[in-house]
């Protein structure tokens, strides 16, 4: 093909065979959201509106403080949502 480029020991490169390790994806354990996650999803936007200059970390602290300030009665709807999500995940896993 290229007569001026004849193979000689000086222009041949030795190539090692490459082994490829196949990494299998790990099975993720599905977990349902807890009551705090449902509370955060519902209230984060309103807390952000009240504190527009808050950083992400400060906002997380404010949401946590609001959650701690709730009574058991006020937390009950979020706890029920978490229980429903857990039951739904369990029925989905069985199928």
Secondary structure, DSSP 8 states (H G I E B T S, - for coil): --TTS---TTS-----------------------HHHHHHHHHHHHHHHHTTT--HHHHHHHHHHHHHHS-HHHHHHHHHHHHHHHHHHHHHHH-
